[in-house]
Amino acid sequence: MAVKKMESIKDKNGNPVKVGMLVRVIHVDEELIKSLPEEEREDVRSMQNDVLEVYEIDEYGQAWVEKNWNRGNGQTESHSLGLYAHEVELVSKCS
């Protein structure tokens, strides 16, 4: 049986959040950061307070966002985070 993804969650203020909406990352779990390789920690920590687009809402009620970093010489890196309602705040209904 396939697990069905959720269509929306509510943010920390009770506002509905759907794929394509912009949210502010208001909390990044420090335990998650500590579990990452040292070279990724500051990048993930820097996602806090950023406004990012929700690209997926999973079956566990997490809104997924992604951030990209330009490393120069055509090199980029990205990181995705799955965030629960208390970790996001709706900024815009349009992307």
CNS distance restraints for C-alpha pairs under 8 A (distance, minus, plus):
assign (resid   3 and name CA) (resid  59 and name CA) 6.74 0.50 0.50
assign (resid   4 and name CA) (resid  59 and name CA) 6.02 0.50 0.50
assign (resid   5 and name CA) (resid  57 and name CA) 6.46 0.50 0.50
assign (resid   5 and name CA) (resid  58 and name CA) 4.85 0.50 0.50
assign (resid   5 and name CA) (resid  59 and name CA) 4.28 0.50 0.50
assign (resid   5 and name CA) (resid  60 and name CA) 7.92 0.50 0.50
assign (resid   6 and name CA) (resid  57 and name CA) 5.83 0.50 0.50
assign (resid   6 and name CA) (resid  58 and name CA) 5.85 0.50 0.50
assign (resid   6 and name CA) (resid  59 and name CA) 5.43 0.50 0.50
assign (resid   6 and name CA) (resid  60 and name CA) 7.87 0.50 0.50
assign (resid   6 and name CA) (resid  61 and name CA) 6.59 0.50 0.50
assign (resid   7 and name CA) (resid  18 and name CA) 6.37 0.50 0.50
assign (resid   7 and name CA) (resid  19 and name CA) 7.64 0.50 0.50
assign (resid   7 and name CA) (resid  57 and name CA) 6.58 0.50 0.50
assign (resid   8 and name CA) (resid  16 and name CA) 6.35 0.50 0.50
assign (resid   8 and name CA) (resid  17 and name CA) 5.37 0.50 0.50
assign (resid   8 and name CA) (resid  18 and name CA) 4.65 0.50 0.50
assign (resid   8 and name CA) (resid  19 and name CA) 7.41 0.50 0.50
assign (resid   8 and name CA) (resid  57 and name CA) 6.63 0.50 0.50
assign (resid   8 and name CA) (resid  61 and name CA) 7.89 0.50 0.50
assign (resid   9 and name CA) (resid  16 and name CA) 5.69 0.50 0.50
assign (resid   9 and name CA) (resid  17 and name CA) 5.30 0.50 0.50
assign (resid   9 and name CA) (resid  18 and name CA) 6.85 0.50 0.50
assign (resid   9 and name CA) (resid  57 and name CA) 7.62 0.50 0.50
assign (resid   9 and name CA) (resid  61 and name CA) 6.28 0.50 0.50
assign (resid   9 and name CA) (resid  62 and name CA) 7.71 0.50 0.50
assign (resid   9 and name CA) (resid  63 and name CA) 7.51 0.50 0.50
assign (resid   9 and name CA) (resid  85 and name CA) 6.71 0.50 0.50
assign (resid  10 and name CA) (resid  14 and name CA) 4.94 0.50 0.50
assign (resid  10 and name CA) (resid  15 and name CA) 5.06 0.50 0.50
assign (resid  10 and name CA) (resid  16 and name CA) 4.35 0.50 0.50
assign (resid  10 and name CA) (resid  17 and name CA) 5.56 0.50 0.50
assign (resid  10 and name CA) (resid  85 and name CA) 5.73 0.50 0.50
assign (resid  11 and name CA) (resid  15 and name CA) 5.32 0.50 0.50
assign (resid  11 and name CA) (resid  16 and name CA) 6.38 0.50 0.50
assign (resid  11 and name CA) (resid  17 and name CA) 6.41 0.50 0.50
assign (resid  11 and name CA) (resid  84 and name CA) 7.97 0.50 0.50
assign (resid  11 and name CA) (resid  85 and name CA) 4.46 0.50 0.50
assign (resid  11 and name CA) (resid  86 and name CA) 6.20 0.50 0.50
assign (resid  11 and name CA) (resid  87 and name CA) 7.57 0.50 0.50
assign (resid  11 and name CA) (resid  88 and name CA) 5.53 0.50 0.50
assign (resid  11 and name CA) (resid  89 and name CA) 5.25 0.50 0.50
assign (resid  11 and name CA) (resid  90 and name CA) 6.29 0.50 0.50
assign (resid  12 and name CA) (resid  85 and name CA) 5.33 0.50 0.50
assign (resid  12 and name CA) (resid  86 and name CA) 4.38 0.50 0.50
assign (resid  12 and name CA) (resid  87 and name CA) 6.80 0.50 0.50
assign (resid  12 and name CA) (resid  88 and name CA) 6.15 0.50 0.50
assign (resid  12 and name CA) (resid  89 and name CA) 5.85 0.50 0.50
assign (resid  13 and name CA) (resid  89 and name CA) 6.99 0.50 0.50
assign (resid  15 and name CA) (resid  90 and name CA) 6.78 0.50 0.50
assign (resid  16 and name CA) (resid  90 and name CA) 7.91 0.50 0.50
assign (resid  17 and name CA) (resid  21 and name CA) 6.51 0.50 0.50
assign (resid  17 and name CA) (resid  90 and name CA) 6.66 0.50 0.50
assign (resid  17 and name CA) (resid  93 and name CA) 7.87 0.50 0.50
assign (resid  18 and name CA) (resid  54 and name CA) 7.09 0.50 0.50
assign (resid  18 and name CA) (resid  57 and name CA) 7.34 0.50 0.50
assign (resid  19 and name CA) (resid  53 and name CA) 7.66 0.50 0.50
assign (resid  19 and name CA) (resid  54 and name CA) 5.03 0.50 0.50
assign (resid  19 and name CA) (resid  55 and name CA) 5.26 0.50 0.50
assign (resid  19 and name CA) (resid  56 and name CA) 5.60 0.50 0.50
assign (resid  19 and name CA) (resid  57 and name CA) 6.71 0.50 0.50
assign (resid  20 and name CA) (resid  53 and name CA) 5.81 0.50 0.50
assign (resid  20 and name CA) (resid  54 and name CA) 5.34 0.50 0.50
assign (resid  20 and name CA) (resid  55 and name CA) 6.05 0.50 0.50
assign (resid  20 and name CA) (resid  93 and name CA) 7.56 0.50 0.50
assign (resid  20 and name CA) (resid  94 and name CA) 6.64 0.50 0.50
assign (resid  20 and name CA) (resid  95 and name CA) 5.56 0.50 0.50
assign (resid  21 and name CA) (resid  53 and name CA) 5.62 0.50 0.50
assign (resid  21 and name CA) (resid  54 and name CA) 5.71 0.50 0.50
assign (resid  21 and name CA) (resid  90 and name CA) 7.53 0.50 0.50
assign (resid  21 and name CA) (resid  91 and name CA) 7.74 0.50 0.50
assign (resid  21 and name CA) (resid  92 and name CA) 5.88 0.50 0.50
assign (resid  21 and name CA) (resid  93 and name CA) 4.77 0.50 0.50
assign (resid  21 and name CA) (resid  94 and name CA) 5.39 0.50 0.50
assign (resid  21 and name CA) (resid  95 and name CA) 5.54 0.50 0.50
assign (resid  22 and name CA) (resid  51 and name CA) 6.27 0.50 0.50
assign (resid  22 and name CA) (resid  52 and name CA) 5.40 0.50 0.50
assign (resid  22 and name CA) (resid  53 and name CA) 4.42 0.50 0.50
assign (resid  22 and name CA) (resid  54 and name CA) 6.26 0.50 0.50
assign (resid  22 and name CA) (resid  90 and name CA) 6.28 0.50 0.50
assign (resid  22 and name CA) (resid  91 and name CA) 5.41 0.50 0.50
assign (resid  22 and name CA) (resid  92 and name CA) 5.03 0.50 0.50
assign (resid  22 and name CA) (resid  93 and name CA) 6.49 0.50 0.50
assign (resid  22 and name CA) (resid  94 and name CA) 6.90 0.50 0.50
assign (resid  22 and name CA) (resid  95 and name CA) 6.10 0.50 0.50
assign (resid  23 and name CA) (resid  51 and name CA) 5.36 0.50 0.50
assign (resid  23 and name CA) (resid  52 and name CA) 5.58 0.50 0.50
assign (resid  23 and name CA) (resid  53 and name CA) 6.32 0.50 0.50
assign (resid  23 and name CA) (resid  54 and name CA) 7.08 0.50 0.50
assign (resid  23 and name CA) (resid  88 and name CA) 5.98 0.50 0.50
assign (resid  23 and name CA) (resid  89 and name CA) 5.29 0.50 0.50
assign (resid  23 and name CA) (resid  90 and name CA) 4.48 0.50 0.50
assign (resid  23 and name CA) (resid  91 and name CA) 5.02 0.50 0.50
assign (resid  23 and name CA) (resid  92 and name CA) 6.96 0.50 0.50
assign (resid  24 and name CA) (resid  48 and name CA) 7.77 0.50 0.50
assign (resid  24 and name CA) (resid  49 and name CA) 5.71 0.50 0.50
assign (resid  24 and name CA) (resid  50 and name CA) 5.52 0.50 0.50
assign (resid  24 and name CA) (resid  51 and name CA) 4.30 0.50 0.50
assign (resid  24 and name CA) (resid  52 and name CA) 6.44 0.50 0.50
assign (resid  24 and name CA) (resid  88 and name CA) 5.58 0.50 0.50
assign (resid  24 and name CA) (resid  89 and name CA) 5.13 0.50 0.50
assign (resid  24 and name CA) (resid  90 and name CA) 6.44 0.50 0.50
assign (resid  24 and name CA) (resid  91 and name CA) 6.36 0.50 0.50
assign (resid  25 and name CA) (resid  47 and name CA) 6.72 0.50 0.50
assign (resid  25 and name CA) (resid  48 and name CA) 5.06 0.50 0.50
assign (resid  25 and name CA) (resid  49 and name CA) 5.04 0.50 0.50
assign (resid  25 and name CA) (resid  50 and name CA) 5.71 0.50 0.50
assign (resid  25 and name CA) (resid  51 and name CA) 6.46 0.50 0.50
assign (resid  25 and name CA) (resid  52 and name CA) 7.50 0.50 0.50
assign (resid  25 and name CA) (resid  87 and name CA) 6.11 0.50 0.50
assign (resid  25 and name CA) (resid  88 and name CA) 4.90 0.50 0.50
assign (resid  25 and name CA) (resid  89 and name CA) 6.78 0.50 0.50
assign (resid  26 and name CA) (resid  48 and name CA) 5.73 0.50 0.50
assign (resid  26 and name CA) (resid  49 and name CA) 5.42 0.50 0.50
assign (resid  26 and name CA) (resid  87 and name CA) 5.21 0.50 0.50
assign (resid  26 and name CA) (resid  88 and name CA) 5.41 0.50 0.50
assign (resid  26 and name CA) (resid  89 and name CA) 6.83 0.50 0.50
assign (resid  27 and name CA) (resid  48 and name CA) 5.95 0.50 0.50
assign (resid  27 and name CA) (resid  49 and name CA) 7.75 0.50 0.50
assign (resid  27 and name CA) (resid  86 and name CA) 7.83 0.50 0.50
assign (resid  27 and name CA) (resid  87 and name CA) 4.74 0.50 0.50
assign (resid  27 and name CA) (resid  88 and name CA) 7.15 0.50 0.50
assign (resid  28 and name CA) (resid  32 and name CA) 7.70 0.50 0.50
assign (resid  28 and name CA) (resid  33 and name CA) 7.70 0.50 0.50
assign (resid  28 and name CA) (resid  44 and name CA) 7.90 0.50 0.50
assign (resid  28 and name CA) (resid  45 and name CA) 6.77 0.50 0.50
assign (resid  28 and name CA) (resid  47 and name CA) 7.65 0.50 0.50
assign (resid  28 and name CA) (resid  48 and name CA) 6.05 0.50 0.50
assign (resid  28 and name CA) (resid  83 and name CA) 7.99 0.50 0.50
assign (resid  28 and name CA) (resid  87 and name CA) 7.07 0.50 0.50
assign (resid  29 and name CA) (resid  33 and name CA) 6.56 0.50 0.50
assign (resid  30 and name CA) (resid  34 and name CA) 6.15 0.50 0.50
assign (resid  31 and name CA) (resid  35 and name CA) 6.34 0.50 0.50
assign (resid  32 and name CA) (resid  36 and name CA) 6.76 0.50 0.50
assign (resid  33 and name CA) (resid  41 and name CA) 5.58 0.50 0.50
assign (resid  33 and name CA) (resid  44 and name CA) 6.95 0.50 0.50
assign (resid  33 and name CA) (resid  45 and name CA) 7.04 0.50 0.50
assign (resid  34 and name CA) (resid  41 and name CA) 7.23 0.50 0.50
assign (resid  36 and name CA) (resid  40 and name CA) 6.29 0.50 0.50
assign (resid  36 and name CA) (resid  41 and name CA) 6.12 0.50 0.50
assign (resid  37 and name CA) (resid  41 and name CA) 6.67 0.50 0.50
assign (resid  40 and name CA) (resid  44 and name CA) 6.36 0.50 0.50
assign (resid  41 and name CA) (resid  45 and name CA) 6.02 0.50 0.50
assign (resid  42 and name CA) (resid  46 and name CA) 5.97 0.50 0.50
assign (resid  43 and name CA) (resid  47 and name CA) 6.89 0.50 0.50
assign (resid  43 and name CA) (resid  79 and name CA) 7.94 0.50 0.50
assign (resid  44 and name CA) (resid  48 and name CA) 7.75 0.50 0.50
assign (resid  44 and name CA) (resid  79 and name CA) 7.01 0.50 0.50
assign (resid  46 and name CA) (resid  50 and name CA) 7.68 0.50 0.50
assign (resid  47 and name CA) (resid  67 and name CA) 7.22 0.50 0.50
assign (resid  51 and name CA) (resid  91 and name CA) 7.46 0.50 0.50
assign (resid  52 and name CA) (resid  65 and name CA) 6.10 0.50 0.50
assign (resid  52 and name CA) (resid  66 and name CA) 6.95 0.50 0.50
assign (resid  52 and name CA) (resid  67 and name CA) 7.29 0.50 0.50
assign (resid  53 and name CA) (resid  65 and name CA) 5.87 0.50 0.50
assign (resid  53 and name CA) (resid  66 and name CA) 7.46 0.50 0.50
assign (resid  53 and name CA) (resid  95 and name CA) 6.70 0.50 0.50
assign (resid  54 and name CA) (resid  63 and name CA) 6.05 0.50 0.50
assign (resid  54 and name CA) (resid  64 and name CA) 5.49 0.50 0.50
assign (resid  54 and name CA) (resid  65 and name CA) 4.93 0.50 0.50
assign (resid  54 and name CA) (resid  66 and name CA) 7.92 0.50 0.50
assign (resid  55 and name CA) (resid  63 and name CA) 7.59 0.50 0.50
assign (resid  55 and name CA) (resid  64 and name CA) 5.82 0.50 0.50
assign (resid  55 and name CA) (resid  65 and name CA) 5.97 0.50 0.50
assign (resid  55 and name CA) (resid  66 and name CA) 7.87 0.50 0.50
assign (resid  56 and name CA) (resid  63 and name CA) 5.95 0.50 0.50
assign (resid  56 and name CA) (resid  64 and name CA) 5.15 0.50 0.50
assign (resid  56 and name CA) (resid  65 and name CA) 7.51 0.50 0.50
assign (resid  57 and name CA) (resid  61 and name CA) 6.24 0.50 0.50
assign (resid  57 and name CA) (resid  62 and name CA) 5.50 0.50 0.50
assign (resid  57 and name CA) (resid  63 and name CA) 4.51 0.50 0.50
assign (resid  57 and name CA) (resid  64 and name CA) 6.05 0.50 0.50
assign (resid  58 and name CA) (resid  62 and name CA) 5.52 0.50 0.50
assign (resid  58 and name CA) (resid  63 and name CA) 6.76 0.50 0.50
assign (resid  58 and name CA) (resid  64 and name CA) 7.67 0.50 0.50
assign (resid  61 and name CA) (resid  84 and name CA) 6.47 0.50 0.50
assign (resid  61 and name CA) (resid  85 and name CA) 7.79 0.50 0.50
assign (resid  62 and name CA) (resid  82 and name CA) 5.16 0.50 0.50
assign (resid  62 and name CA) (resid  83 and name CA) 4.87 0.50 0.50
assign (resid  62 and name CA) (resid  84 and name CA) 4.78 0.50 0.50
assign (resid  62 and name CA) (resid  85 and name CA) 7.27 0.50 0.50
assign (resid  63 and name CA) (resid  82 and name CA) 5.43 0.50 0.50
assign (resid  63 and name CA) (resid  83 and name CA) 5.13 0.50 0.50
assign (resid  63 and name CA) (resid  84 and name CA) 6.41 0.50 0.50
assign (resid  63 and name CA) (resid  85 and name CA) 7.79 0.50 0.50
assign (resid  64 and name CA) (resid  80 and name CA) 6.68 0.50 0.50
assign (resid  64 and name CA) (resid  81 and name CA) 5.51 0.50 0.50
assign (resid  64 and name CA) (resid  82 and name CA) 4.35 0.50 0.50
assign (resid  64 and name CA) (resid  83 and name CA) 6.22 0.50 0.50
assign (resid  65 and name CA) (resid  80 and name CA) 5.54 0.50 0.50
assign (resid  65 and name CA) (resid  81 and name CA) 5.52 0.50 0.50
assign (resid  65 and name CA) (resid  82 and name CA) 6.66 0.50 0.50
assign (resid  65 and name CA) (resid  83 and name CA) 7.89 0.50 0.50
assign (resid  66 and name CA) (resid  78 and name CA) 6.77 0.50 0.50
assign (resid  66 and name CA) (resid  79 and name CA) 5.57 0.50 0.50
assign (resid  66 and name CA) (resid  80 and name CA) 4.20 0.50 0.50
assign (resid  66 and name CA) (resid  81 and name CA) 6.42 0.50 0.50
assign (resid  67 and name CA) (resid  78 and name CA) 5.46 0.50 0.50
assign (resid  67 and name CA) (resid  79 and name CA) 5.62 0.50 0.50
assign (resid  67 and name CA) (resid  80 and name CA) 6.58 0.50 0.50
assign (resid  68 and name CA) (resid  76 and name CA) 6.73 0.50 0.50
assign (resid  68 and name CA) (resid  77 and name CA) 5.62 0.50 0.50
assign (resid  68 and name CA) (resid  78 and name CA) 4.17 0.50 0.50
assign (resid  68 and name CA) (resid  79 and name CA) 6.72 0.50 0.50
assign (resid  69 and name CA) (resid  76 and name CA) 5.48 0.50 0.50
assign (resid  69 and name CA) (resid  77 and name CA) 5.22 0.50 0.50
assign (resid  69 and name CA) (resid  78 and name CA) 6.07 0.50 0.50
assign (resid  70 and name CA) (resid  74 and name CA) 7.51 0.50 0.50
assign (resid  70 and name CA) (resid  75 and name CA) 6.16 0.50 0.50
assign (resid  70 and name CA) (resid  76 and name CA) 4.52 0.50 0.50
assign (resid  70 and name CA) (resid  77 and name CA) 6.69 0.50 0.50
assign (resid  71 and name CA) (resid  75 and name CA) 5.09 0.50 0.50
assign (resid  71 and name CA) (resid  76 and name CA) 5.27 0.50 0.50
assign (resid  71 and name CA) (resid  77 and name CA) 7.18 0.50 0.50
assign (resid  72 and name CA) (resid  76 and name CA) 7.33 0.50 0.50
assign (resid  83 and name CA) (resid  87 and name CA) 5.79 0.50 0.50
assign (resid  83 and name CA) (resid  88 and name CA) 6.87 0.50 0.50
assign (resid  84 and name CA) (resid  88 and name CA) 6.97 0.50 0.50
assign (resid  85 and name CA) (resid  89 and name CA) 7.88 0.50 0.50
